[in-house]
Amino acid sequence: MRYDHLIQEHYPTLTRSEKKVADYVLKVGSQLMYATMSDIKAATKVGDATIIRFCQKLGYNGFSDFKIEIAKEDFTQQEQTRPTDYYDEISQHLQEALTATAKLIEPARLNQAIDLLSQAHKVYIFGVGGSGQVGASFAAILLRVGIQATPVGDPHIQAQVASLLAPSDLVIGLSLTGRTKDTYDSLKIAKDNGARIIAITNNLNSPVASLGDVILQTAIEEFLNGGSVAGRISQLYICDVLTQGYENRNQVDAVALREKVLRSIIDKSID
């Protein structure tokens, strides 16, 4: 049974506080999958126990279980309505991801990020999972402008690297949700050691964003569809914009650098 139908069926049996949660869930719909317990508490003025009891009365183990069910329903609905020319839909979705991300760029913040990148002695890129893979791609992009950044995707190595950083160093943290615990923990260590932080994330009010000296915002929410192409494109677009901004600001001789890099690998092609 759909979650909204379950809520309506159990509504008469809910307490006054639980009904506040129910009303909020029905109001926000599938967007609840991106919410946290803190978000619901702030909106409904109820406690953790009330939210958990509400979920359990509907037959779920807890809040996370409930969110997963909502995500499954939303994903299934999208799959059922997907047109036969799905490749056009995918193309449109990716274009919309780029457009939405571009609209979130604030020139002042971008310039601050370029400043930090220009001044950094060492540059590290922290991210896990899909964001870790984007971090590796970002490091390759930065090579085009002569920056040798080190991507670190292992949380244990991140923590060790972060513990040795200095105020002259820069860490770029990647997390779409801004709530990835491993990334947050590593950035917190780096911050405590005086390193500067650029946070690339969707949520300006997230834990990861709270550690950033500068926040560059992406535009794609993920939950059940974690590691989506749209999410990575949104992140990579910001990475490319930051790189191009650095190149323009520092008048990098990009042609000479690209030639140097190309000559290092040109003999690796098979005739």
N, C-alpha and C positions, 0 to 999 in steps of 0.2 A: 504494500500500500504506500502511496506517495506520502512524503513527510507532512505536507500541508493537510492532507486528509486525516492523517493520524492525529495531528494537533486538534483539528476540529472535532474529531471523535472523542478525544480525551479532555477537551476543554472544560466541560462541566465538573470534572473531578479534580481539576487543578486548584491549588491555593491561590490567594490573591497575588502573592509574589510570583508564583509560577506563571500566572496569566500574563504578568508583565513581560516575562521572557517570551511566552507564546506570541503575544502581540508584536513584539519586536521582530521575532523570526518571520512571522507572516508578512511584516512590512518590508523587510530587506530581501526576503526570498533567497535565491541562490547565492547572493553576495555574502551570505553568512559564512560560506566556506573560507573566505579570506579574513574573517573576524577572529579575534582572540577573546578569551574569557574577560580580559580587562575591558575590551571594547563593549561587550554586553553589559558588564557591571556599570560602566560609565553611563550607558544609555538607559538602563532600567533601574539603577540604584538598588540592586539586589546583590547577595553574596555568592561566592563560589558554590556553596552547598545547594542553594536554590537552583542554580543552573544545572548542576549535576543531577539533582532529583528530577528536574523537568525532563532531561534527556532519558533518564532511567524509566520514568513513567511512560515514555513513548516506546520503550522496549530496547533502548540502546545502552551500551555499557557505560558511556560517558559522553562528554562533549566532543572529543576527537572522533569517536565512532559515529556520532550524529553528523558531524561535518563531512565525513567520508561518504555517508549515505546521500547527503545532499549533492555532493560533487558527482557521485555516480549517476544520480537521477538527471542532473544537468547535462552531463556528458552523453548519456544515452539519448536524451531528447535531441541534442545537437546532431548526433549520428543519424537518428531517424529522419531528420529533416534535411540532411545533407543532399544537395542536388547531384544529378548524375555527372555533371561537368565539374566535379569536385576540384579539379586542378585550377580552374578559374577562381573558385572560392578561396583556395589556399593562397593564390597570388594576391587576391584582393586583401586577404587578412594580413599578409606580410607587408603590403603597401600601407595598410592602415596602421600597423605597428610602427613603421618608420615615421609616418605623419604625426601620430599621437606623441611619439617621443620627441620629435623636433619641436612641437608646440610647447613642450615643458622646459626647453632650454632657456635659462636666464643668463644673459650675457655677463652680468656682474659675477655670478658664481663661476661661470666658465672661465673668466679671466683670472679669478682667484686660484682656480685649479691649475691653470697654465703657469701662474706664478710659482705655485708649490712644486710643480714638475720641473720648472726651469731652475729652481734653487736647490733641488734635492741632490745630495751626495750619492746616496744609494736609493734605488727604487725596487720595492717588492710588491707583488700582486697577490692578495689573499682571496681565495674563493674555494668552495667545495662543490662536489658533484658537477652539474652542468656549468655552474659559475666558475668552477676551477678550470674547466676546459676552455671557457671563454677567456679566462686569465692567461692561459698558455697562448691563445691566439693573439691576445692584446700585446703580450711580450714580443711576438713576432712583428706585429704592426709597428711597435715602437722602434724596432731595429731600423726601420726605413728612415727615421730621423736621427739615428745615432745613439739612441738611448738603450743601454743594456739593462733591461729590467729582469728581475728574477720572479717567475711565477711559482707559487707554493700552494699545492692543493691538499697536502697531507696536514691535518690539524695539529698533529704532534710536532711536525717540523715547523709549522707556522709558529707555534708557541715558543719553540726554541729560538727561532730567528728573531721573533718579536722581543724576546728577553735581552737580546744583544744590540738592539737598535739605539740610536742616538737622536738628539733633536735635529740633526742635519739630514736625517733619513726620512723617506716618504713611503707610506704603505697605501696602496689603492685596494679598497675592500669591495668585493662584488657580492651582492645578495639581492635577488629580486624582491623577496619579501621583506628583507631587512631584519628578519627574525631568526636567521640561521645561527644556532648557538655556538657552533665551532668557530665560525667566522667572527662572531661578536667577541668571544673569549680571547681569540688571538689579537684582534684589534685593540681590545682593552689592555692587554699586556703591552702592546706597542705604544699605546697612548700614555700609559703609566711611565714608560721609559722616555717620554718626550718626543717621540716620532710624530710627524705630521700625518694626517689621515685624509684621504679623499674617499668618500663613501658613494658608491654607485648603486642606487636602490630605488624601488618604486615609492616607498613610504617615507615621507619626510619626518614622521613622528615615530619611526621604528627604533629599536635599540641600536642597530648598526648605524643608523643616521645620527643618533645622539652622540656618537663618538667622532663624527666627521668634522674636520676643520672646514671642509667644503663638501656639499652634497650635490651630486649630479643625478638627476631623476630619470628613471626609465618608466615605461608605461604599460608593461604587460603583467597582469596578475596570473599566477599559476597555483594550482593545488593538485588536482588529480592528473592534470596534464603537465606535470613537472618536466623540465628539460625541453620544452617546446622550441621549435625553430623560431617562432615569433619572439619568445622571450630572449633568445640568444641574439637575434637580430637587433632587438632594442638595445641590449647591452653593447654589442659590437659597434652599433652606430655611435653611441656616446664615446666609446673608446677611440673611434676613428676621428670624431670631431675634436676630441681633446688632443690627439696626435697632430692633426692638421693645424690646430690653434698654436701648438708648441712650435711647429715648423714655421708658421708665419711670424710669430713673435720673435723667434731667434734667428730669422733669416737663414735657415738651414739650407746648405747646398745639397738639396735632395737628389739632384741628378748625379753628382759625384758619389754620394753615399750609395745610391742604388747601383751605380756601375761597379763600385767596389764589392758590394754584396753579390751582384750577379757574377762577377768574375770568379768569386770564391766557389760558386756552385755550378758554373756552366759546363764544366767537364764531367759532371755527374749524370748528364743526360745520356741515354743509350741511343746510338745512331740507328 
